[in-house]
Amino acid sequence: MKKSHLILSLVVLALVVVLVVWGRGRMQFDFGAFRLQLALADWRRIGIAVGCIYLGYVFRSVRWALLVRHNKKVPPLALLGTQVIGFTAVALIGRVADPVRPYLVAKKTDLPLSSQIAVYIVERMFDLGSMALIFSLVLLTTRAALPHPELLLKVAKGGLLATLALAAFTVGVRVAGGAVAAFAEKTLGILSSKLGAAVGEKIRTFRVGLDTMRSWSDFGGAALLSLGMWIVITLAYLETTRAFVASPQLAEMTLPKCMLLMASSMAASAFQLPIIGWFTQIGLIAAAMSSFFAVAPEPATACSAMLLLVTFLSIIPVGLIWARFEHVSLRKITAESEHAGQELADEQPAR
């Protein structure tokens, strides 16, 4: 781990300790009620949720195989291990391990790392667009009572417009990526030449990733796989919250309300730190439940912890076993992928 990451982790840890000390005397929290919420939970629903999350990794493997098929044909499930091990590394080490997946795919397929980083960027764009589309459509078509409905309606419309703008940008980069990159460099270069060059290089990398989609059927296949994956992830969130039958607000959770929790969870996990980030994520999601739906602190915390376990940490046992069979050290592969990515970034300005 880099020194900057260690310093940031220590700062976050100190803030968490301060918040815990500050909150102990100001918040009534019944640990007995917390344990009771877990004991009364419907574990069949939680099992279904874990199954949905595991199915999501299958979708990821098939999608990545689709995105590289013009460069190298691989079986749809051949890259499942790279996804499982990669997300295990992120869960245990933090977002610094994000390059592990493209690095492992590059090693497994003998394709250039630069091409797989480009695929990773395309994958992220599909994830963002799919999540925004599902979120917007659910909120725009619901009649259920939600907190701050006017604001949510504006957010939903904005999300839908952002999805359309992202689609238009993607088409523009696919058709004329060089021109779009040059325009971004020239425009942003007025503010900062480094910023303009960095954005231009990102657009060119994105354009390389889009080369993997050479027909509308390629695009449609990737889009359908992305939507399918996020639908099962949404189902995992819904099943997990409804599993807490001792809390009426959670047991009767609706899909629109669940989308708000998902949005809160995604925001909380954007800058995931190792171990420490688990507790900050639990606290933020629990706070969202209490603020949005008036859930008591005990069931909110129990449900938040279970959501983290199901959607983010449940892959760890499988990932560790898989890494063992593949003779992969998570710390070593994280350091290697980070170093390889930095070398690649250093080479790009010289091109």
C-alpha positions, 0 to 999 in steps of 0.5 A: 500500500502506498504511503498516501493510502496508509495516511488516508486510512489512519485519518479515517480511522481517527475520525471513526474513533472520534465519532464513536466516542462522541456518539456513545454519550448521545445515542441510545443503542440497545445491543440486545435489540441489535442481536435480536434483529439478526436472530429473527432475520429470515435467512432464506431471503439472505441466502437468495440475496447471496445467490443473486450476488454470485449470479452477478459475477457470472454476468460480469464474466460473460460480459468481459468475454463478450467485450474481448471476443474480437481480440481473443475468443474465450469461453463465457465463464473462463474469466469468472475467476478473474472477477471473483479474485479481483473483487475479493482483493477490492473487499480486503485491500480497498479500491487500490486493488481495482486494477487487479481484474484487468491485470488478471484478464490480461495475464490469462488471455495474453492480451495487452494490459492497455486493452483490458484497462480500456475494457474495464473503463467500458465496463464501468460506463455500462455499470453507471448507465445501467444503474442510472437507467434502473434508478430513474425508471423505477422512481419515475414510474412509482406512485409510492410515498417517498421522502422529498418526492419533488427532489427525487423526481428531479434526480430521476429525470436528471439521471435519465438525461445523464444516461442519454447523454452518456449514450450519446457521448459513447456513440460520439467517441466510438465514431470520432474518438480522436476528434473528441479527445482533441477537442477535450484537450484543447478546451480543458487545456485553457485551464490546465495543460495537464488536465487536458492531456489527461482527459484526452488520454482517457478518452482515447483509452475509452475509444480503444475499449469501444473497439471491442464492440463492432456491431449493434449486436455487440453493444446490445449484448453488453447492455442486456448483460449489464441490465441483467446484472444490476437487476439481480443486484437490486433484487439482492438489496431488496431481499436482504432488507425484507429479511429483517422481519422484526422491523416493519419498515424493513420487512415492507421495503418497496423497490423504490425505497430500496433504490434510495438505499442502493444509491446511498450504498454506492456513494458510501463505497465509492472510496472504499478503504480496507477494513475501516471502510466497512464500518463507515459504509455501515454507518452511512447506510444505517443513517440513510435508513433512519433519515429516509424511513425512520428505521430504529438504530438497531435494525438499521445497523443490523440491516446495513451490516448484512447488506455489506456482508451480502453485497460486498464481503460474501465473495471473500471466502470463494475468492480466497479459495479460488486464489489459492487454487490459482496460486495468486497472492492478493497483496502481490497481485495488487502491487503488480497490477498497480505497478504495471498500470503506473508504467503504462501511464508513464509510457502514454505521454511519450506516444 
